[in-house]
Amino acid sequence: MDANNRYEMLGQKLTDRQSELDLTQRAISQYSDELCSLSSWLDDKEQIILPLKSLSANEQEAGEKLKEHQVWFLFC
């Protein structure tokens, strides 16, 4: 009888541990998905910002580049 009780306790502990592992796996999966989403968003924003780094000192060229950016931004 003592062996049966110990076996049942061990089974319960294993079940509890499996539940904890499943919860942790779901949380990690959700975190990973959110991290990928953030990375994608940052990549999109980087594509918007990179062209602005190359603004010319020439006022006319800088104005044209700004207009291009404003038009592009309206479509995003």
N, C-alpha and C positions, 0 to 999 in steps of 0.2 A: 504494500500500500504506500509506503514511504517513497519507493521508487516511482510509482505512478504519479504521486504528487509532484515530485521533482521534475518528472518528464513533462507534466502539464505546465508547470511554471516555466520551464525552458521553452516550451512551445509558445507560451504567451509572450515571453520576452522576445523571441524571434519574430513573432507577429508584430509586436510593437516596434521593433527595430526596422522591420521591412516597411512599415507605415511611415516612419520617420524618414527613411531613405527615399521613399516615393515622393513625399512632400518636398524634400530637399532637391530632388531631381526636377520636379516641376518648377520650383522657385528658380533654380539655375537656368532652366530652359527659358523661362519668362525673362529673366535678367539678360540672357544672351540675345534674345529677340529684340529687347529694348535697346541693347547696346548696338546691335546691327542697324536698327532704325536710326539711332543717334549718329552713327558713323555715316550712314547714307545722307542724312540731313546736312551734316558738316561738309561732306564732299560736294553737295549741291551748292552750299553757301560759298565754298572755296572757289567754285567755278564762276560764281558771280563776282567775287572779290578780286581774283587774279587779274582780270583785264584792267581793273582800276589802278593796279600798281604801276602800269606802264603809261600813265598819263604824261603827255608831253608838256614841256614848259611853254610851248607855243599856245597862246590863248585860243586861237581858232581851232587847232587840232584838239585841244582839251575840251572845248565846247562841243565839237562833233562827237567825241567819244562819250561825253556825258549824255548827249541826246540819244545815242545808240543804247546806252545802258538804261536810260529811262524807258525807252520803247520796249526793250527786252524785258525789263522788270514788270511792265504792265501785263505782259503775256504770261508771266509765271504764276 
